[in-house]
Amino acid sequence: MGENRYDAFVKTVGSNVRAMRISKGLSMEEVANEANMEYRQLGRIERGEVNTTITSLLKIADALKVDIKDFFH
């Protein structure tokens, strides 16, 4: 089965999280620490492997000091 639009959306959000983290010069460990989550979980989110919760995305946004809406562009 091919990728559906929901899977593609999850991958896009994850890619946006990664791009913002990298643009701020932060490691996964630094962001995960600040967001109070395992860095492996952040990696799965960035790779679009998991459909994470809004709460987790809000924690990541806070750690990156960005607006959560920026993940959805």
C-alpha positions, -999 to 999 in steps of 0.1 A, spaced: 0 0 0 12 35 -8 16 64 14 -17 82 21 -22 119 28 -22 113 65 11 96 65 25 124 43 12 150 67 29 133 96 62 132 77 58 169 67 53 179 103 83 159 114 104 173 87 94 208 98 103 200 134 138 188 123 144 219 100 135 243 129 157 224 153 187 224 129 181 261 120 185 269 157 217 248 160 203 225 186 208 187 189 180 163 193 193 156 228 191 193 238 155 197 225 143 164 239 158 173 273 140 207 272 108 191 261 111 164 287 110 135 263 134 108 251 156 119 223 147 86 204 110 97 205 120 131 190 139 112 163 108 92 155 87 123 153 112 141 131 113 111 107 75 109 106 74 74 120 49 83 147 17 103 148 25 122 180 2 141 203 -5 178 201 9 180 237 42 166 225 44 190 196 36 219 220 65 208 243 88 207 213 76 241 201 82 255 236 117 240 236 125 255 202 109 288 212 86 287 181 49 288 176 34 253 172 16 265 140 50 267 123 52 229 123 22 228 100 34 249 71 
